[in-house]
Amino acid sequence: MEESAVRSTANIESFENQTESKHGSFDETINIGLLVTSQVSKCEMALAASHGAELALNQANKAGGYDNRYFRLLVRSCDGPWGMAAKEAVSLITDFNVKAILASLNGRNAHLIEQVTTKAKVVMLSTRATDPTLSQAFVPWYFRCVPDDNLQAEALVGELVRKRELRHLLVVSENSYDGRLAAGSFVKKLKELEVQVPEQLFYDQLKPEFNNLLVKIKKTGIQHIVLFGGPENALGFYKKINETGEQFNIYGTFAAIGENNALREFWKYTENMVFTSSGFWFTDKGRKFQEVFQETYGYLPGPAAAYAFDGMNLLIEAIRKGGPEHEIMVHSLAEMNYEGVTGILQFDDKGTRRGKPGLMVTKHGIPVSVSKSN
């Protein structure tokens, strides 16, 4: 394990201990769980999500909590054998009586949490997984505050096909569960418009061979690449392109945008690249969030932090509207119309966030809204 990853994992373990001891006994708190993935490749995302949720919770407690009780954050990582996410969710529900669970997890782990919370009738709010199938079971306990793959695909297709009238696209994706689903949603949207199905190339998530990948890309002769995958591999791909001096037009989703160190490198290597936007870079509320987050934790937040911040605020707002009882929270969230740092948050009848995301482009190392860059 790399030294930086060891430090990040240690930070998460320390963070869990600190959040649990901050506000006294269980009877004096309203407990909310947060499940994160703290594997080597996800450490910065996990820590940023924890910080985002903590920041929202601390602000709520500073404002008086709820009904003379403090909100308390219980963070658990899902490292370990398959099924650990479900085990940790069960523990949070049965041992700590959490009123809701935030899940900053990939699609596969999010499905496990959904099964647990459905059986226990506890609210689950997903702040990272964009897998559209999570909301297709019509589970009333499930909500998602990130735009799903279908909504992001619609935004990309609208820009690339409808607006720019591009017809020769190449889809490049890591072979992960989330990467394949996101790429599939994009291809499906193209088919709906009767656009030629693009060529698709996949690379290994754990052992990406970017030299071989670039050889295959150049053989296609296609200059417009739509990229799907997580921030670590995406960053490796950007760097390889930069090293070789190849000229491609790159597009992608906010899943490829990292946190902390990865975020700083993202701005460095993605000049003129277009991605779906989490919105908080361009609003007054989002800019204030970035300022307070950096002042508190010493680094600028990325999408994982922003969506965890909004997710925690949604749960707190739902409790303040009707109380912490599970069924009332479901009703409060379903009727929610909340202005978060990532935009207006409302849910459809499947618990999915409404509204198509915007697009951004990197200009001189900073994000710019595509609508303002044209």
C-alpha positions, 0 to 999 in steps of 0.5 A: 500500500502506498504511503499516501493511501496508508495516511488516508486510511488512518485518517478515516479510522481516526475520523470515525472515532472522533465523530462518535465521541463528540456529542455524548450519549445515544439518548442525547443525539440523533444518529445518522450513518455514513458508509464510505469505501476506503480502499487505496483507490478511494481514500481521498473520496472517502475522506472528502465525503466524510468531511462534507457530511461532517461540515453539514452536521456541525453547522446544524448542531451550531444552529441548535440541532433538533428538539434539544438533541444533537445530530451525530455522524457515525462513519463506517468504511466498507473495506473487507470481503464482499458483503461488508457494506451490508454488515456495516449497515445492519450494525448502524441500524441495530446497534446505533439506531441511526435514523438514516444512512448516507451512502458514498459508495459505488453501485454494487455496494449501494445495492447491498445497502438498499436491500438492508435499508428496505428490509429495515425500513430506514431511509437510504440517501445515495450521494455517489452511485449513479447506477440507474437500476438502484431506483427501478425497484420503486423502494420508498426508502431510497433516494439519490441526490446525484444525477444518475447515468441516464441524466448525465448521458442526456446532458452529454448527448445534448451537447455533443450530438444535438448542439455540436452535431458530432457523429463519430464518437469513441467510447472509452471506459474502465471495465468496472460495474459503474463504468460499464453502466455509465457507458451503456446509458450513453450508448442507449441515448445515442440509439434513441436518437438513431445516431450511429452506435460508437466504437467502444474500448474497455480497459482493465480497472485494476491494471490499466494499460494506457499505452496499449489503449492509446494504440487502439484509439489511434487506429480508430482515427476518431478524435472525439472520446467520451470517457467513463470511469473513476478519477484515478484511472481517468487521471492516468489516462489524461497524463498519458495523453499529455506525455505523448502530445496526442490531440483528442477532444475528451468528454466525460461525467463528474465520476472522473473528477477526484478530491484533494490531490486528485482534484488539483491534478484534474484541473492541471491535465484537463484543459478544454475537456468537457464534463458533466458538472456538479454545479457547486463551482458556479453558484454563490452557495457553492462558492461559499461552501468551497470557502468554508470547506477549505478553511475547515479541512485545508483543501478544496472539495470535489463532487464527493464532498459536495454531494455528501454535504447536500445529502446530510443537509437534506436529511437534517432538513427532513428531520426538522420538517417532520421529525426523525421517525422513519416513515415521516422522513420518507414523506418529507424527502419525497416532498423536498424542494431544497436549494443545495450547493449542487443546485435545487434538490427534488425527487421523482416518484422513484427517489431519483434526483430531478433535473439534467446536470449542466456541463463544464469545461476546464479553462486555464486550470479552473472550471467554467460553465459550458454555457458561458464559455461559448 
